[in-house]
Amino acid sequence: MGGSDMDVLDLSGRVAVVTGAASGQGRATALRLHRAGAAVAALDLNREDLATLENDMLALAVDTSDPDLVAEAFDEIENSLGPAYILATAAAVWAGWNSIVDIDYDEVERIFRINTFGTLYCVKNAARQMIGKGQGGRIIMWSSVAAARGQAGDIPYTGSKAALEGMARPLASELAHHEITVNVIAPGAIDTPMLGAADLSFYDTVLPGRRIGTPDEVAELVAWLCSPRSRFVTGAVIPIDGGVASINGPWALAHTFHQLDPALVAQMKAALYGSNQ
Ligand SMILES: NC(=O)c1ccc[n+]([C@@H]2O[C@H](COP(=O)([O-])OP(=O)(O)OC[C@H]3O[C@@H](n4cnc5c(N)ncnc54)[C@H](O)[C@@H]3O)[C@@H](O)[C@H]2O)c1
């Protein structure tokens, strides 16, 4: 195997569908796969930001939580670019913090419809195209480190992401003989608008690596999962979080409670790093 970066990922002649492509990790992924030579279909609700992507991407303003619109979008992709070889589903929304006693059922349904059902609609359409073409494929879904933890108040988002991890396993098993891999990535805190309202200085002190990740770091993992080098990796949930999923003890506690009790966080920071932090 050669040593140059060019060997890692040559997607010339491949069609990649990326959702959530207007912003953050989806955008970085769309640009990374485009740089590798893929014909990219970029899907998002946000038409304005889609328009700032590369001109030769097929930008489709689609609400991925609507199964009919998703089916139409995949027809258009197949007609314009050809059948999908890669599906990367970054589109999602975060739900905010809510105690179980105040939980709003409509809001829970909205979160699952976008994060879980929307992903499933895309996977169904993409899998049909991949199987039809008969040249294998790569499906990458976005979970979150949240799915493996228990942050108080994060019920719908955590559930919507854990459901994706559960679905990845039967999907991987069903699609393996078509040489279609199905993997889930589970990012920790990544510097995107989704995290925008959070107190970033909290992450800089409490996370093991003392920093959050970048969308480009996530896009590199997705690129590897799209490359021939990962062909035997399927049904995996891969953390990309600077060590967050591995931590326990006070860091984990701080991570769990910080949104609900800032005073407790201050106390923990002081205990961990001294009162001057
Ligand atoms: N940023 C983080 O810290 C973090 C951590 C763990 C997991 N994640 C996950 O990473 C993925 C990417 O998020 P991000 O951090 O880039 O956030 P982001 O908010 O920058 O991007 C999400 C994109 O999804 C789009 N979107 C939302 N609902 C949609 C819908 N119904 N139809 C089409 N597009 C829709 C938004 O318009 C936006 O462009 C998400 O699945 C998110 O849950 C993010």
PDBQT file of the ligand as one rigid body, heavy atoms in Angstrom, charges set to zero:
ROOT
HETATM    1  N1  LIG A 301     -21.814  19.488  18.003  1.00  0.00    +0.000 N 
HETATM    2  C1  LIG A 301     -21.724  18.569  18.934  1.00  0.00    +0.000 C 
HETATM    3  O1  LIG A 301     -21.134  18.783  19.982  1.00  0.00    +0.000 OA
HETATM    4  C2  LIG A 301     -22.336  17.203  18.720  1.00  0.00    +0.000 A 
HETATM    5  C3  LIG A 301     -22.037  16.208  19.666  1.00  0.00    +0.000 A 
HETATM    6  C4  LIG A 301     -22.542  14.925  19.458  1.00  0.00    +0.000 A 
HETATM    7  C5  LIG A 301     -23.302  14.638  18.344  1.00  0.00    +0.000 A 
HETATM    8  N2  LIG A 301     -23.583  15.642  17.458  1.00  0.00    +0.000 N 
HETATM    9  C6  LIG A 301     -24.349  15.269  16.274  1.00  0.00    +0.000 C 
HETATM   10  O2  LIG A 301     -23.599  15.623  15.126  1.00  0.00    +0.000 OA
HETATM   11  C7  LIG A 301     -24.462  15.818  14.011  1.00  0.00    +0.000 C 
HETATM   12  C8  LIG A 301     -24.104  17.097  13.280  1.00  0.00    +0.000 C 
HETATM   13  O3  LIG A 301     -24.446  18.198  14.105  1.00  0.00    +0.000 OA
HETATM   14  P1  LIG A 301     -23.565  19.528  14.124  1.00  0.00    +0.000 P 
HETATM   15  O4  LIG A 301     -22.813  19.524  15.377  1.00  0.00    +0.000 OA
HETATM   16  O5  LIG A 301     -22.860  19.676  12.838  1.00  0.00    +0.000 OA
HETATM   17  O6  LIG A 301     -24.746  20.598  14.288  1.00  0.00    +0.000 OA
HETATM   18  P2  LIG A 301     -25.276  21.752  13.311  1.00  0.00    +0.000 P 
HETATM   19  O7  LIG A 301     -26.439  22.324  14.031  1.00  0.00    +0.000 OA
HETATM   20  O8  LIG A 301     -24.153  22.633  12.915  1.00  0.00    +0.000 OA
HETATM   21  O9  LIG A 301     -25.782  20.968  12.001  1.00  0.00    +0.000 OA
HETATM   22  C9  LIG A 301     -26.984  20.261  11.952  1.00  0.00    +0.000 C 
HETATM   23  C10 LIG A 301     -27.599  20.506  10.590  1.00  0.00    +0.000 C 
HETATM   24  O10 LIG A 301     -28.771  19.702  10.465  1.00  0.00    +0.000 OA
HETATM   25  C11 LIG A 301     -29.736  20.441   9.766  1.00  0.00    +0.000 C 
HETATM   26  N3  LIG A 301     -31.081  19.937  10.045  1.00  0.00    +0.000 N 
HETATM   27  C12 LIG A 301     -31.760  19.960  11.213  1.00  0.00    +0.000 A 
HETATM   28  N4  LIG A 301     -32.973  19.445  11.051  1.00  0.00    +0.000 NA
HETATM   29  C13 LIG A 301     -33.087  19.078   9.750  1.00  0.00    +0.000 A 
HETATM   30  C14 LIG A 301     -34.113  18.490   8.973  1.00  0.00    +0.000 A 
HETATM   31  N5  LIG A 301     -35.300  18.169   9.517  1.00  0.00    +0.000 N 
HETATM   32  N6  LIG A 301     -33.887  18.262   7.651  1.00  0.00    +0.000 NA
HETATM   33  C15 LIG A 301     -32.700  18.579   7.098  1.00  0.00    +0.000 A 
HETATM   34  N7  LIG A 301     -31.693  19.146   7.784  1.00  0.00    +0.000 NA
HETATM   35  C16 LIG A 301     -31.877  19.393   9.104  1.00  0.00    +0.000 A 
HETATM   36  C17 LIG A 301     -29.568  21.861  10.287  1.00  0.00    +0.000 C 
HETATM   37  O11 LIG A 301     -30.163  22.818   9.403  1.00  0.00    +0.000 OA
HETATM   38  C18 LIG A 301     -28.050  21.957  10.371  1.00  0.00    +0.000 C 
HETATM   39  O12 LIG A 301     -27.511  22.466   9.164  1.00  0.00    +0.000 OA
HETATM   40  C19 LIG A 301     -25.873  15.786  14.596  1.00  0.00    +0.000 C 
HETATM   41  O13 LIG A 301     -26.435  14.523  14.351  1.00  0.00    +0.000 OA
HETATM   42  C20 LIG A 301     -25.657  15.984  16.076  1.00  0.00    +0.000 C 
HETATM   43  O14 LIG A 301     -26.708  15.427  16.833  1.00  0.00    +0.000 OA
HETATM   44  C21 LIG A 301     -23.133  16.903  17.620  1.00  0.00    +0.000 A 
ENDROOT
TORSDOF 0
